[in-house]
Amino acid sequence: MAHFTKATSLHDWLNQRLAIDTLRRVLATEYWIPKNINFLWAMGMVLAITFAFLLVSGIFLLMYYQPNVDLAFDSVNYTIMQEVGYGWLWRHVHGVAASVVFLVIYIHMFTGIYYGSYKNGREMIWLSGMLLFVAFSAEAFSGYMLPWGQMSYWAGMVITNLFSMGGLHMDGLVEWIRGDYVPGQAFLNRFFMLHVLLIPLAILGLIGLHFGALRIPHVNNQDGEEIDFDAEAKKYLAGDKANSKVIRFMNDFMSKDMMVVGIYLIFFFYLVFYHYDFAMDPVNFDPANGLKTPTHIYPEWYFLWSYEILRPFSTNVGLIAFAFAQVIFFLLPFLDRSPNAIPASRRGLFKYWFWAMLIDMIILTAMGKVPPAGLFSAIGFYAALTFIGLWIILPFVTKFEKKV
Amino acid sequence: MKNNSRRGFMGKAFGAVAGVGAVASLYAMKRSWDPLPSVKAAGFTTLDMSAYQENELVTEKWRGKPIFVLKQSAEMVKKAQENPKDIERLIKVGDAYFMVSIGLCTHLGCIPGYDPDEESFLCACHGGTYDYTGEVTKAPPPRGLDIPPFKIDGMKLVLGEEGPEYKKMKETGVTL
């Protein structure tokens, strides 16, 4: 048995049993962060805080929500909104956070793409991050079903129909996923389970993996500089803080991180209190009706770009293009053939590739929102082709890039 | 060495037991997600075909899905007869012809709307169109509106049962 001595304090008592000093050193005070980074490096903490808001608001919503096709709509729109004290606050926090979390995820992703933070040992950070993106997408979709309004029902109908795989007509699979011929009680119950238990569990595990993946390669920096973290840490610990290129994660870096989080939260609560309506589709305030399709079905803004890649093609081609769009970001570390992990601005052609991709995705998002007719239809079609084309040329663009 | 092979055997034995258990529990999980028998047995719908008006779309309900019934006018039947693909889609009950189909767009399952002046259906989700027999006239839908299993019984139409007319439609590929 390990040797224990009489504790001199509560701290010592815990330290002997849980090694809290070592834990603190490894996780916080001697976890090193480069100095040359900017506010975009705070997005991870912004996401963690937003996830915490989703979790807490979700717990309170869960206490009154009824996963039943006859009761769900009223339990949200009447019980939670009208009867429960501050129920509206939890709902608006939950709805706004679910939308804003994707905005921050996209900023976080494009920061990584811009600075090349997905290669040279950082592949697992990128891959675990992409798995988180998929898990958050599934979480957002399953949550969207729960108020059981018209958009919930018809989004559920359309998205589950994707699993018939177009020309393969796997209607049996669609019915299996739904547990019914159309979205009904079985469907609502199982998506409720996914939303409140299975997917959040997966997200928590993936967050652990994402943080763990960061541990050995450390975070990138805005100059693409390769830092010898051991040497710089030694310098710092020896007292030469000014010349060391790194700082402690806690409290030094965290103080800056939380400053950004503070500014973000002002913006966040401005939306919650004054502009929550952007996250609440008016069509979803009509109860689900299986015999009446809303005139214009569109997903939430954060899915519009991939929806627009599905839409302009015939069913099978559209599904293949859509599947391509869903998985292609996973392959980024392997399609980028250049060894340079530096900002896009110093990478020649890749600079233009980056901005073309960002602008194309904004165009796809805008076109996904408008009805599919005339000029918009054409713009959407060419933007979808551009998206696919950009990915096809990426290996060639990066292969001939000069090593910096 | 002796120990190692013993541990190796124990590991393999555990692997075998766990493998059987994993397959068995996956099967149980799959079955738990299957539609319930009460859902699957969700009966049959009988329609009285003498009650419909010409060129007036009526939406019935079968297994939770909307069913379009459109009685064809003499003019529409004449037009349909010129095109074998169109006339094959119609169901003759008594002397009248009907378009009966599942009212879900074959693209991604939205409900198309009917315009009696244009005699055509438009799906607002992705812009697909169908003519008055339910045949597709503009992509993205890959095929015409699906026809539910039916059986003609005098002036009545039983949905959910497969009559000879429906079986013929399936064989000739008029519907899936």
Interface residues (C-beta under 8 A of the other chain):
Chain A: W154 M157 V158 N161 L162 G166 G167 H169 E175 W176 I177 R178 G179 D180 Y181 V182 G184 A186 R190 G290 L291 K292 T293 T295 H296 I297 R311 F313 S314 T315 N316 G318 P371 P372 A373 S377
Chain B: K30 W33 D34 P35 L36 V39 A42 T59 K61 R63 G64 K65 P66 H107 L108 G109 C110 I111 A124 C125 H126 G127 A139 P140 P141 P142 L176
